[in-house]
Amino acid sequence: MLLREFDLKLINILGTELIGQPVSNNSYNILIKESSFINLEKHKPIVYLDLNHQKFDELVPLLEKLEFQKSTRKTLGDRNESILFGAVTAKINHDNFCNVGATILRSPKLNQLLKIKYSTIANEIMKTYLEQWQKIGMSVFKKSGIHTDWQMADTFWTSGIINKNSPHNFHLDNDNSRNGYSAMITLKHNMSGGYIVFPEYALAVEVSNRSLIFFCGKDIVHGVSDINLKKGGFRYSMVYYTTADLKYCDSYANEMKKAEI
């Protein structure tokens, strides 16, 4: 796939002051709608791919049946519904043991598809467009001390979140690992808005249906603009990332023993 290339200068050096604030139309003046490689002056590059792969559609019926819950991250705002998949630390689990997200119980098939099939797809695509950063991600993971029980397939991702029809206030993904790229798959229908916005560059990316975007959410402030749903409309995003504090977790079997105490 041929990508359009952009070189963007840092516009707002005080981006962290926006954390917790909602995205507005004044937050961006560039809207990218085509597959692009976006070089950033002070941050790692962003790659956006308008894939339009019909195979992604197999996820929609499973997502529509999934039970979501209100997000507990107050900085994101109060209109967010989400569910976790993949590895979850004891802190996030609100208990004394590490575990996996609730998707495994509520939709085992969806959980398996996301953990194995789609993490592998995203990883292979990252090798094509961000080869060096994919290698760095694997190197950091191998040195991190994270048990391989928490690894998704042969990727450096350990964790994921599914968001349903959720605008997000500006935030950083502080729990992610150093140099850890996130990958976000978006599926949507009969709606408008829901752009991912990077205010430090006055940049918004449309994230169309069946699209994939790579960015380093730990380092760059980002949010999601308002979502306007029409009849039967939806917007689901599935985000892969590496949770740094999993290095403090034992093997899955040993963590489950803690749960029995």
C-alpha positions as CSV (number, residue, x, y, z in Angstrom):
1,M,0.0,0.0,0.0
2,L,1.3,3.4,-1.0
3,L,1.3,5.9,1.9
4,R,1.1,9.7,1.7
5,E,3.9,11.2,3.8
6,F,3.5,14.2,6.2
7,D,6.1,16.0,8.2
8,L,4.5,17.9,11.1
9,K,6.0,20.5,13.4
10,L,5.2,20.7,17.1
11,I,2.6,23.4,17.5
12,N,1.6,23.1,21.2
13,I,4.5,22.4,23.5
14,L,2.2,22.4,26.5
15,G,0.1,19.4,25.4
16,T,0.1,17.8,28.8
17,E,-1.8,20.7,30.2
18,L,-4.7,19.5,28.0
19,I,-5.0,16.2,29.8
20,G,-8.5,15.6,31.1
21,Q,-10.0,18.2,28.7
22,P,-12.5,17.1,26.0
23,V,-11.6,17.2,22.3
24,S,-13.1,20.2,20.5
25,N,-13.1,21.3,16.8
26,N,-10.4,23.8,17.8
27,S,-8.1,21.0,18.8
28,Y,-7.0,20.3,15.2
29,N,-6.7,22.0,11.8
30,I,-5.4,19.0,9.9
31,L,-7.7,16.0,9.2
32,I,-6.1,13.0,7.6
33,K,-8.4,10.6,5.8
34,E,-6.0,8.6,3.6
35,S,-3.3,6.0,4.4
36,S,-0.4,8.0,5.7
37,F,3.1,7.9,7.3
38,I,3.2,10.9,9.6
39,N,6.6,12.1,10.8
40,L,6.4,14.1,14.0
41,E,9.0,16.7,15.0
42,K,9.4,15.5,18.7
43,H,7.6,12.2,18.8
44,K,7.7,8.8,17.2
45,P,5.9,8.6,13.8
46,I,2.3,7.6,13.3
47,V,1.2,5.2,10.6
48,Y,-2.5,5.2,9.6
49,L,-3.8,2.5,7.2
50,D,-7.3,2.7,5.6
51,L,-7.2,-1.1,5.1
52,N,-10.9,-1.8,4.3
53,H,-10.2,-5.5,4.9
54,Q,-13.6,-7.3,4.9
55,K,-12.2,-10.0,7.2
56,F,-12.5,-7.5,10.0
57,D,-16.3,-7.7,9.7
58,E,-16.3,-11.1,11.4
59,L,-15.7,-9.2,14.7
60,V,-18.9,-7.0,14.4
61,P,-21.5,-9.6,15.4
62,L,-19.4,-10.6,18.4
63,L,-18.9,-7.0,19.5
64,E,-22.6,-6.3,19.2
65,K,-23.4,-9.1,21.7
66,L,-20.6,-8.1,24.1
67,E,-21.5,-6.6,27.5
68,F,-19.6,-3.4,28.2
69,Q,-19.1,-1.4,31.3
70,K,-18.5,2.2,32.2
71,S,-14.8,3.1,32.2
72,T,-13.2,3.8,35.5
73,R,-10.6,6.2,34.1
74,K,-12.1,9.5,35.1
75,T,-9.7,11.5,33.0
76,L,-11.3,10.0,29.9
77,G,-14.7,11.6,30.6
78,D,-18.0,10.0,31.6
79,R,-19.3,8.7,28.3
80,N,-16.9,5.8,27.9
81,E,-17.8,2.1,27.7
82,S,-15.1,-0.5,27.5
83,I,-13.9,-4.0,28.3
84,L,-10.4,-5.4,28.7
85,F,-8.8,-8.4,27.0
86,G,-5.3,-9.8,27.5
87,A,-3.2,-9.4,30.6
88,V,-4.3,-7.3,33.5
89,T,-2.1,-6.4,36.5
90,A,-3.1,-6.8,40.1
91,K,-3.6,-3.1,40.5
92,I,-5.9,-2.9,37.5
93,N,-7.6,-6.1,38.6
94,H,-8.3,-4.4,42.0
95,D,-7.0,-7.6,43.8
96,N,-3.8,-9.2,44.9
97,F,-3.2,-11.2,41.7
98,C,-2.7,-10.6,38.0
99,N,-5.4,-11.9,35.6
100,V,-6.9,-11.5,32.1
101,G,-9.6,-9.1,31.0
102,A,-13.3,-9.9,31.2
103,T,-13.7,-10.5,27.5
104,I,-12.5,-14.1,28.0
105,L,-15.6,-14.8,30.0
106,R,-18.1,-12.7,28.1
107,S,-17.1,-13.7,24.6
108,P,-14.4,-16.5,24.5
109,K,-14.5,-16.6,20.7
110,L,-13.9,-12.8,20.4
111,N,-11.2,-13.0,23.0
112,Q,-9.4,-15.7,21.0
113,L,-9.7,-13.9,17.7
114,L,-8.3,-10.7,19.2
115,K,-5.5,-12.3,21.2
116,I,-4.2,-14.6,18.5
117,K,-5.4,-13.8,15.0
118,Y,-5.7,-10.0,15.0
119,S,-2.7,-9.3,17.2
120,T,-0.7,-11.3,14.7
121,I,-2.2,-9.4,11.7
122,A,-1.4,-6.1,13.3
123,N,2.1,-7.2,14.2
124,E,2.8,-8.4,10.6
125,I,1.5,-5.1,9.2
126,M,3.7,-3.2,11.7
127,K,6.8,-5.1,10.4
128,T,6.0,-3.7,7.0
129,Y,5.5,0.0,7.8
130,L,7.4,0.4,11.1
131,E,10.0,-2.4,10.9
132,Q,12.6,-0.8,13.2
133,W,10.0,0.2,15.9
134,Q,8.6,-3.4,15.8
135,K,12.1,-4.8,16.4
136,I,12.6,-2.3,19.2
137,G,9.3,-3.3,20.8
138,M,10.3,-7.0,20.7
139,S,13.7,-6.2,22.2
140,V,12.2,-4.1,25.0
141,F,9.6,-6.9,25.7
142,K,12.3,-9.6,25.9
143,K,14.3,-7.5,28.4
144,S,11.3,-6.5,30.4
145,G,11.0,-9.5,32.6
146,I,7.3,-10.0,31.6
147,H,6.4,-13.7,31.7
148,T,5.6,-15.0,28.2
149,D,2.2,-16.3,29.6
150,W,1.1,-12.7,29.2
151,Q,2.3,-12.3,25.7
152,M,-0.2,-12.1,22.8
153,A,1.0,-14.6,20.1
154,D,4.5,-13.7,18.9
155,T,4.0,-10.0,19.4
156,F,5.3,-7.5,22.1
157,W,1.7,-6.7,23.1
158,T,0.2,-8.1,26.3
159,S,-3.0,-6.3,26.8
160,G,-5.9,-4.7,25.0
161,I,-9.1,-2.7,25.5
162,I,-12.3,-2.5,23.4
163,N,-14.1,0.8,23.4
164,K,-17.7,1.2,22.4
165,N,-19.0,4.5,21.0
166,S,-16.6,6.3,23.3
167,P,-15.2,9.8,23.0
168,H,-12.1,10.3,25.1
169,N,-10.7,13.4,26.8
170,F,-7.1,14.1,26.1
171,H,-4.8,11.7,28.0
172,L,-1.5,9.7,28.0
173,D,-1.4,5.9,28.3
174,N,0.8,6.0,31.3
175,D,0.7,2.3,32.1
176,N,2.2,1.4,28.7
177,S,5.8,0.3,28.3
178,R,8.7,2.5,27.2
179,N,8.9,2.7,23.4
180,G,5.8,0.7,23.2
181,Y,3.6,1.3,20.2
182,S,-0.1,0.8,20.4
183,A,-2.1,-0.6,17.5
184,M,-5.8,0.4,17.1
185,I,-8.3,-1.3,14.9
186,T,-11.5,0.6,14.2
187,L,-14.9,-0.7,13.1
188,K,-17.7,1.7,12.6
189,H,-21.0,2.2,10.7
190,N,-23.6,5.0,10.2
191,M,-21.9,7.6,12.4
192,S,-19.8,10.7,12.2
193,G,-16.9,12.0,14.3
194,G,-14.8,9.8,16.5
195,Y,-11.5,11.1,15.1
196,I,-8.3,10.4,17.1
197,V,-6.8,13.8,17.8
198,F,-3.2,14.7,18.6
199,P,-3.4,18.3,19.9
200,E,0.4,18.9,20.1
201,Y,0.3,18.8,16.2
202,A,-3.2,20.1,15.7
203,L,-3.7,16.8,14.0
204,A,-6.8,14.6,13.6
205,V,-7.0,11.2,11.9
206,E,-10.4,10.0,10.7
207,V,-9.9,6.3,11.6
208,S,-12.3,4.9,9.0
209,N,-14.1,1.6,9.1
210,R,-11.7,-1.4,9.0
211,S,-8.7,0.9,9.6
212,L,-5.5,0.4,11.6
213,I,-3.4,3.1,13.3
214,F,0.0,2.8,15.1
215,F,1.1,5.4,17.6
216,C,3.0,5.6,20.9
217,G,0.2,6.4,23.3
218,K,2.5,6.7,26.3
219,D,4.4,9.6,24.8
220,I,1.9,11.7,22.8
221,V,-1.2,13.3,24.1
222,H,-4.3,12.0,22.3
223,G,-8.1,11.9,22.6
224,V,-11.2,11.0,20.6
225,S,-13.7,13.6,19.3
226,D,-17.4,13.4,19.8
227,I,-19.3,10.5,18.3
228,N,-22.6,11.1,16.6
229,L,-24.6,7.9,16.0
230,K,-27.3,7.5,13.5
231,K,-29.8,4.6,13.4
232,G,-28.0,1.3,13.9
233,G,-24.7,3.2,14.1
234,F,-21.6,2.1,16.1
235,R,-17.9,2.8,16.6
236,Y,-15.7,0.1,18.1
237,S,-12.0,0.5,18.6
238,M,-9.7,-2.3,19.8
239,V,-6.4,-1.1,21.1
240,Y,-3.3,-3.3,21.6
241,Y,-0.6,-2.2,24.0
242,T,2.1,-3.5,26.4
243,T,1.5,-3.1,30.2
244,A,4.8,-2.2,31.8
245,D,3.9,-3.4,35.3
246,L,3.3,-7.0,34.2
247,K,7.0,-7.5,35.0
248,Y,5.8,-7.8,38.6
249,C,3.4,-10.7,37.7
250,D,4.3,-14.3,38.0
251,S,3.2,-17.0,35.6
252,Y,-0.5,-17.3,35.0
253,A,-0.7,-20.5,37.0
254,N,1.1,-19.0,40.0
255,E,-1.1,-15.9,39.8
256,M,-4.2,-18.1,39.9
257,K,-2.8,-19.8,43.0
258,K,-2.8,-16.3,44.7
259,A,-6.5,-16.0,43.8
260,E,-7.3,-19.2,45.8
261,I,-5.8,-17.8,49.0
